[in-house]
């Protein structure tokens, strides 16, 4: 690869899909899965779902998660989520249910349903789970006895990439987080000298980055993601501003001084007078 050529970020969801979702890259995908679920994967068959190669890289870019079957029976779905859509828990469960149900046709025996696994990499932290580690595994458990699992069939892994500095467990997974976070970093390069799959992942990413068509698709997708992040941030800021105004109105009605309202809400004197 040209040394002056910028390497694409593997955290761009469509680049993640190009990297781990192609049949010729099965070995690195297999190793990634093993290091997440902490089990030996005997076989892997990647599902070849096409992503769109159009000029637009918006939400209609197509299927950009990685779908596979491991050990000839267990469906698995791996995705990278960059945008915080606030409803990720419901989204995860919905996509897992589709993965599970896809195994049988109407009228077929439920016995044919096998353990189904979702792996979700998040490029943000889940605020309600701040105290939890970077990698969490979710199943259905009895509420008064957490050791009793209703079924092994449901398995969801969530990896919150920004928590990498808090990571002390599962060293095998850490190398993949380091790669996703900074594929050109010195620590990642040192890791590649010992771990052949990380070396292969870096080489594959360089190959993808050298492809002009794929590079253009990734750039468009990244622009779309940045625009969406900006929209979300603007909406949040407007919501905060509106909330401050509502508090200020109520304080005015209760005859609080302008200084008190300014101190409580952070609004300026002029903003308060306009309410």
Secondary structure as UniProt FT lines:
FT   TURN            3..4
FT   TURN            10..11
FT   HELIX           13..20
FT   HELIX           23..25
FT   HELIX           26..37
FT   STRAND          44..46
FT   HELIX           59..61
FT   STRAND          66..70
FT   TURN            71..73
FT   STRAND          74..81
FT   HELIX           88..101
FT   TURN            102..103
FT   TURN            106..107
FT   HELIX           110..112
FT   STRAND          116..122
FT   HELIX           127..129
FT   TURN            130..131
FT   STRAND          135..138
FT   STRAND          141..142
FT   TURN            143..144
FT   STRAND          145..149
FT   STRAND          154..160
FT   HELIX           161..166
FT   HELIX           171..181
FT   TURN            183..184
FT   HELIX           186..194
FT   HELIX           196..210
FT   HELIX           212..253
FT   TURN            254..255
FT   HELIX           258..265
FT   HELIX           269..274
//
